[in-house]
Amino acid sequence: MTNPNDDHYGWTQKTIEKLRQGRVSEVNMEDLIEELEGMAASDRVSLETVFQCC
């Protein structure tokens, strides 16, 4: 199993492959949730920054 902290790109590619193939039970849901939460927080900060400058 690829660790997202060791090889983030490799982990995302393997996770995407598993999801596309319907192999959901093989996906580390805790890592996936953590990644999605991080992406959402980053997007929110980016949007706040954009709207503050205008």
Secondary structure, DSSP 8 states (H G I E B T S, - for coil): ---TTT-HHHHHHHHHHHHHTT-GGGS-HHHHHHHHHHHHHHHHHHHHHHHHH-
